[in-house]
Amino acid sequence: MIEVTHIAEPSFVPPAWQVAESTVTLVELAPDERLDAGALDARRDAVVHVIDGVVYAMIEDDDQVLTAGDEIVLQAGVSHRIWNAGDEAARLITERRAR
């Protein structure tokens, strides 16, 4: 797992109560490998972007097949399972968003 961090000099610094933090991670899943629960925080909203491969997502009672270019938004506290449903490695970008 690779964690990407970008630090830039802001031209405007908002008050502390307005500052939001996002964590972006590049994940590679082998065939049939499930996205680790630690990759997403159940207390924070998250977005999963598929870069390569075929990914299957079960979000509560909804099933979706995602391919390159697709993304899915996961609301905080919603039960989900995500795994590589293809025969080759799948690459995803996960973004955990502060509320």
N, C-alpha and C positions, 0 to 999 in steps of 0.2 A: 504494500500500500504506500502511495506517495502522497504526502500532504503538501499542498501548495499554499504559500503565504506570500502576499504582496503587501509591501509597506510603501506608502507614498506620503509625501509632504502635503497635507491638505491646505487649500487656500483659505478655507473657513472651518473653524472648529466649533461644532454645535455644543450646546450645553450637555453635560453628562447624561441627563435623562433622555436625550434624543439619540445617543450613540447606539447603533445596532452592530452586532458582530455576526459574520457568516464564516463558516469553515468549509472550504472546498477541498475534496479529496478525489484523486484518481484511483480507481479500483479495477483490478483485472481478476476476472473469475474464470476458473477452469470449467470445462463442461460438467454440468450437474452441481456445481459449487453454489452454495447459498451465500447471499450477502450477509456478512457478519453483523450481528445485532449491535456491536460496538461502532459500526460505520455510521449509524443513525442514532440520534438521541430521541427517545419517545416523548420528551418534554418540549421538543422544538419542531417546528415545521421543517420539511425537507423537500428537496427536488432531486430526482434521479434522472440524469441525462444519459442516454445510450449513445456511445461513440461507435462501437463495433459489436457485431454479434446479435444473438437473439436472446432476449431476457423475458422471463415470465414473471408477472407480478400478481399476487393475490392481496387485495386490499379489502378487508372485511369480507363481504359477499361478492365482490366484483373481481373478475379475472381479466387480465390484459396481457397481450403479447406485444412486446416492444422491440423495435429494430433500430438500426442506426438513424439518428436524427430525432427519435421520439423522446419524450420526457413525461414524467409523472410527478404530480405534487402530492406529498403525503402530509396530511394535517397531524399536528401533535396529538398523541394519544390514540391514534387509529391503528388497529392491529394490521400487520402486513407481513408477507413473506415474498422475497425476491430472489430469483436464482437464474443461472445461465441455463437456458433450455436448448442451446445449440450444440453442435458437434465440435466447435472450435472455441477458443478463448473469447470472452466478451469483455469489453472495456466500458466502464461507466464513470461518470463524474457525479459525485454526491455533494450536495450543498445543504448544510445544516444552517438554518436561519434563526436568528434571535427573534423573539416576539417583541 
